[in-house]
């Protein structure tokens, strides 16, 4: 009989311990911070981000006005491994940005799987994929300021900015 008296408090203590542990598992240990409002920063329009536009017609007009070639980058920016590598190793590099600022109007023709796009951009990109007969990603199309194809490359261009500039410069 004395053993049963000791077992009840142990079972009760174990039950309380389980409840306490469950409580700590599901309740955040850090206090939730209130959202703060920061000063507005300069945001580029949705059609231009980091020097890349998604507006084909506006980019052709800019190229004609500034006498620059147009680079179309057909990409799957959030799923295509070679596209992501090309962006990281070439397009995100200062040497490329410097070259592009002087010589190119940049247009990203994106076919994302996880990012949202406006219906207009999707429609435009589908039409451009057909127009330039793009079969795979990445595909780069270099256009004259008048919009005529100078050259087209399907696949990754190795060599970073230097390799890209050599591709643009080669005949």
N, C-alpha and C positions, 0 to 999 in steps of 0.2 A: 503494500500500500504506500509506503514512503517513496518508492521509486516513481509511482504515478504522480505524486505531488510535485516532484522535481521536473518531470517531463512537460507538464503543462506550461510553466513559465518559459522553458526553452523553446517550445513550439511557438508561443506567443512572441517571444523576442525575435525569432527567425522570421516570422511573418511581418513584423514591424520593420525589420532590416530590409526585407525584399521590397516593401512598399517605399521606404526611404530611397533605396538605390534606384528603383524605377522612376521615382519623382525626379531625382537628379539627372537621370539619363535623358528625360524628355523636356526638362526645363533648362533653357540656356543659362550657363553659369555667368556670362558677362551681361551687363545691362545693355539693353537695346538703346542705341544712340538715336537721337532725334535727327531728322534730315536738316541739313543746313543749306541755305541758299547762297551760292557764291556769285560774285560779280559776273555778268555776262562776258563771254569771250567772243572774239571775232570768229564767226562760222561762215565758211564758204557755202554758196548755194549747193543744193544736192547734186547738181549737174557737174560740179567741179570739186574734186577732193585731191589734195596733195599734187596739184598740177595736172591731174587726169580728168578729162571731161567724159560724160556719158552721152553727150549730145552731138551726134555725127554731123548734122547739117550746120549747126553753129560753129563747130570746129573747122569745117571746110571754109566757112566764111572768114573765120579768124586767120586761117592759113593763107588764104588769098590776100587778105589785107596786110599781113605781116611778112609775106613772101617766104613762108616756111613750109617744109614738108609735113605731112601728117603721118603719125604712127598709130595704126589700129592694133590693139592688143586683144585678140580673141582669147578669153580666159575662162576657166572655172575657178574663180578666185578662192573659193572656200572648200574645194574638194580635189582639185587637180594638183597632184604632187609636183609635177614639172612646172606648172604655172606658178605655184607658190615659191618654188626654188628660183625661178627666173626673176620674180619680183624681189625676193630677198637678196639674191646675189648680184642683180643688175639694176633693176629699177629703183630700189631703195638706196642705192649708193650715191654719195655726193658727186662723183665723177660723171655718172649718168645724168643726174639732175642738172648739173652745170651745162653739159652738152645739149640736153633737151631744151633747156631754157633759151639757148641761143639758136637752135636749129629746127625744133620740132613743135608741133601741136599734138598733144597726147590724147588719145581716145581709148578708153577701156570699154570693150564690148564683152560684157560679163554674162556668164550663164551659171549663176550660183545655184546651189541646192539648199542652202540654209539661210540665205539672206533674202530680204524682200526687195522687190523692184516694182516700180510703177508699171501699169499695163502698157503705157506708151513706150517705155524703155524696152520692155520685153518684146513688143511688136517690132520696134526698130531693130533690135539685136537679131531677132529671127530673120528679118528681111536681109540684113547685112550678111548673116551667115550664108544665106542662099546666094546673094549677089557675088560674094567673093569665094564661093564654093569651099567653105571651111569644113574639113572633115574631122579634124582633131584639134586638141589643145595642148600647149599654147600654139597659136598661129599669129604671126606678125605680118602686117601688110603695110608697106611704105608707099604713101601716095605723094604725088607732086602737089604743089599749091593749087593746081587746077583740078585735083581729084583723080588724076590718072595713076594707075598702078605702076610703080617703079620696080618693086620686087615684093615677093611673098615668101615666107618661110614657115613651114609647119614643123613644130618641134622645138625643143630647148636649144638655145644658142649658148654654148659654153664660153667661158672666159670673162665673165662679168662685164662691166662697162666697156673695157677694151675690146672684148670679143664682139659686143654689140656694135660699137663704132666701126670696127673693121667690116662687119656685115653690111652696115649702111653704106660705107665708102666703097666697097668692092662692086665691080660692074657685073 
